[in-house]
């Protein structure tokens, strides 16, 4: 292990492969765009990218040009689509590194420089059908954008929209968005190599889309889905006890002494805190040691937290924070948020350990990129 603090996330690559097969069963012959933005939703963008490409995916999607350039610097050569906004002045950098950009407006297209004949800048046009975030809003804008881009020798490689309510079973607004998107695509009278609308939830619900030939999947790859019980979360989070002591009746724990014991109690300290993404709202929640629930008591600190133990445990005892006893969905529900916020909040202070067939096959620890002389 190339880390020296006993807090780590484990990512099960066998489960990732299982989830990708579940997705493939849904999408049949459509192309899969694997979304690995936000450090692969907290799972580690590089290792997830390498694994999905090994398993046959051809295209990756990220949020920003910075994320795409990081993957290029790490040796990823596959097609990468930047879903978010990129400054027009940076388009030549994207072109040089073969990174596809999102064209969010006619004005953005107008600000691009004309490419040389040998240049190969590719863009996907973004259509806003209800998110009111980025995108063109009518067929006239799309047609004008295509005209401008082709005049500037820029390849219009795709067109896409994003569903606002695909997590809702009823689906009326999603249908409205799709119909509007389909009308714009057909009205543009242009043949797009990539046409995509479905995100993870829409993909797993099998929203009917006659004109699309690709889907964007993020959440469901990582096993986060309310619409398919077959997919399974691939990340677990663990730490270890670093200190154990007996606290006397009436003593307090942590900052502001928000917890006091009614009886003598065993207290354990673990090396994880809000600077790791383990937010202060975890106070009062439980973690597990073997099959025993142990409550976080006192304030969650920046780097450490304290838990109430049922008995004395040895230092180095493993503590489960997310896993079989503490499913991600339950953790997020108890925190009053969504599952993917919990994992996206995990910072680069938390090493990611990758397992396949029960064996460690990789470790990502950005804080230990350099070899330390012994």
N, C-alpha and C positions, 0 to 999 in steps of 0.2 A: 504494500500500500504506500503510495507516495503522498501521504498526508499525515499530519502529526496532531490532529485534534479529532477526538472520537465522535464526530457528528458527520453523517454522510447519507446521501440518497442512493438507493439501489434502483436500477432500471433493468427490467427483465426483457431482454431482446426476443426471447421465445414468445412472450405475450404480444410484443409488437408485431411479430410475424403473423401470429394468430389473428390479430385485429385487422391487419392488412388483407388477409384472406377473406375475412368477413366483409370488408369493404368491396373487394373485387367481386364477390358473389352478388353484391347489389348492383354494381355499375356495369357489369358485363363487359362490353367492348369499349366503353368510354375511357378516355385518358384520365389518369389520376395525377393531380397536382398536390404534392405533399407540402403542407404549410408548416414551416419550422421557425416561424418568427418568435420573438421574445425568448431567445435561447431555447428553441424547441419547446415552447410552453413550459420552460423550467426544467426540461429533461436533458438538455445539452444538445445544441444545434448540430455540432459537427458529427458526433457519434450517431445521432438519429439520421442525419443526412446520409452518412456512409451506409447505414443499415437499409434504409428504404431504397437507395439506389442499388444496393446488392440484391435486393428482393424484386427488382424490375421496374421500379418507378423511374420515370425519365425527367420529370420537371419538379423543381422545388419552388416554393414561394416564401418570401420574407417580407418584413414590414418596411425596411429602409435600405438605402444604398449602402450604408455602413455595414448592415448585417450581411448583405450580399458580398461586399468586398472582403469581409472577414472570412467568409467561406472560401472565396477564391484564394486568399492568402494561405489557407489551410489545405489547399490541393483539390478542392471540389471543382470539377470541370463541367458538370451537368448544367442544363438550362436553369436559370434562376429568374423568377419574376418578382419585381419589387411591387408590392400591393399598395404601398403608401405614396405620399408625395415626394418627388425628387425635384430639386431646383433645376430649372432648364439649363443653367450654366454648368451643371454637372453631368449633362447628358453625354458629352464626349468621353468622360471617364467611364461611364457605364458601357458605352459602345466599345471602348478599348478592351474592357474585361468581359465582353459578351454577356452583358446583363440586360434583361428586358425590363423596360420601365412602363409604368402606368401613365396614360395620357388622361388627365382628369378634367380638362376644359379646352375649349377652342383657344382661349387666351394663352394657355400653356403651350399649345402647339405652335402658335404664332411666335413665341419667344425662342423657340429652338433655332439653332444655326443650321444652315443648309449643309448637308453632308456631301463629302466627296464620293465619286462613283464607287470607289473601292470600300467605302465605309459600310458597316452593317448594323446600324442601330435599329432595334426592334422595340415596338410598343404594343401594349394592349389598351384599347380604349375602355374607359370606365363609364358606365351608364348609371345614373342615379335614378332609381325607381321607387324611392321611399325612405332611404336612410337619411337623406339630407346632410351628407357628410362630404363626399367627393363625387364628381361625375357629371356627365352631360345629361341634359334632361329631355331632349327631344331628338327626333330623327334628323331635323335640319342641322342641329349642332354636330351630330355624328358625321353627316355627309360633308359638312364644311371642314371638319377636322381631318377626315380622310383625304380630302383634296389638298389641304395644306401640307400634311405629312408626306404625301406622295410627291408633291412638288419639291420638297426638301430631301428627297431620296431616302425617306425613312420607311422602314418596313412595318406595315400594320399587320401584326402577327396574331392579334386576337381582340376579343371584345368580351366584357363581363359586367355583371351587376352583383349586388350583395343583398341577400334577404334579411329583413329586419326582424321577422317574427317566425323564423323556421322552427323554433323550439315550441311553438304552440300547436297542439294537436289539431285544432279546428282548421287552421291553414287558409282562411279566406284572404288575408292580406298577402300571403306568399303567392297565392294564385293570381291576385291582381298584379303583383310585381312581375311575375313571370310573363303574363300576357302583355304587359307594357314593354318588357324587354324584347319579347319575341317580335312584336310589332316594329320596334325600332331596328332590330337586326334585319328583318325582311325588307323593311323600307329603305335601308341603306344601299341595297342592291350590290353588296360587296361580299366576296367569299373570304371568310375569316378562317385561318387554320385552327384557331382555338376559340370556342364559344363556351363560356362557363358561367353558371349562376349558383348551383347548389353548393352549400357549405356542408359541414358534417351532419347536422341534424336533418337537413333536406335530403341528403344522400341516404341516410339510414331510414328515413321515412319513405324513400323512393318517390319523391315528388315527380310527377310526370312532366318531362321536358322533351318535346319533340325536336327542338332545333339545336340543343346543346350537344357537344361532343367531348366534354371534359367536366370534372368536378374538382373542387378544392376541399381537401380533407385535412383537418388539424386535430380538433378535440378527439374525434373518434379513433384516430390512430393511437392516441395515448390512453384509450380505454375510457374516455369520458363521454357518455351518451345516455340520454333518457329514453332512447327509442330502440335500443338493441341490447338485450340482456346477454348476448353472446360475447360482446367485447368486454375486455377486462382491463382495469387500470394497471399500468406497467411500472409505476413508481411507488416505492416505499421509502420511508424516512426513519432513520434510527439515530440514537445517540447512546452514550454510556455514562454510568455514574462515575463522577470524578471525586466525590466527597460524600461521606455518610456519617451522620452524628445524631445523638439523641438530644432532643430539645426538651427542656423542662416545662411543666405546666405554667401557662401564662406568658411564655416568651413569644416574641413576634418574629416575623420573617420578612426580610427584604425592605426595599424602599417604602417609606411612609408607614411601615409596620401594619400593612392592611390585613394581615392574618395573625391571629393569636391562637395558641393551642389551649384546649380545655383540659388536656391530660398530657403526660409525657408522650412524645411522639418521635419516631425516626424520620429524619429529613435527609433527602438526597439532593445533591446538586448535579446538574447536567450542563454541558458546554454548548448551549444553543440559546439564542435570544433574538430580539427583534432586528438586530443588524444582519441576522441570517435569514430573515423573513418569517421567523416564528413570532407573530405579532403579539402585542400585550393583551389582546382580547382572549388569548389562550388561558389566562388566569382563571382557575375554577374548572377547566376542562380536565379530562383524564388522558393519561398515556398508559401503556401496559408494560409490565415486567412479567414475562412468561404469560400466564393467564390471569394475572392480577391487575386490576385497575388501580392506578395511583394518580391522585389529583395534584395539579399544579397549584401551589399555594404561594401567596405573596405576589408582588409585581414581577412580570417577566422583565428581566434586565436586558441590557444591550447585547451581552455576550453569554449570559448564563440564566438558568432558571432553577427553581427549587420545587421538589415534589414531596408529597407526604407518603411515606412508605408504610406498609403494613407490618414490616419487621426489618431487622437489619439485613442488608444485602452487601456483598463484597464490592469494593470499588472495581470498575470495569464491567459490571453487569450491564447487559444490553437492554435498552429501553426503546420500545416501539412507539413512534409518534404518528406515522401513517402506515397502514399495512393491514394484515388480516383481522386484527382486533380493532383497529381504528380506520375503517374505510374512509377514503378521501371524501366521499359524499357526506358521510356523517360529520366529518371535521368541518367541511364548508357550511353545512346546515347549522351546526352549533355556533359557528362564527358569524352567521347571518350573511353569507356571501355565496359566490359560485365556486365550483370545484377548481376551475382553471385559474382563478385569482390566487388561490392558495399555493399552487405549484409555481405559478409565474413569479410569485413573491420570493421564492427561494433564491438567495443571492449566490454570487460566485465564491463566497466563503464556504459554501457547502459542496464538498467534492461529490461528483457523480460516479458511481461504481456500476459498470455494465456487466451483466451476467448472461451467459448462454449455456444451456445444458447444466445449470447449477454451478458453473465455473466462472470466475472473474476473467473477462476477455478485454477489459479496458477500464481505465480510470481517467476522468477529466477533472483536473484541479488547476484552474487558472492561476491560483496563488503560488503554485510550485512549478512554473514553467522553466525555471532555471535549475541546473544541477548544483546542489550544495556540497562543497568539498567535505569529506569526512575527516 
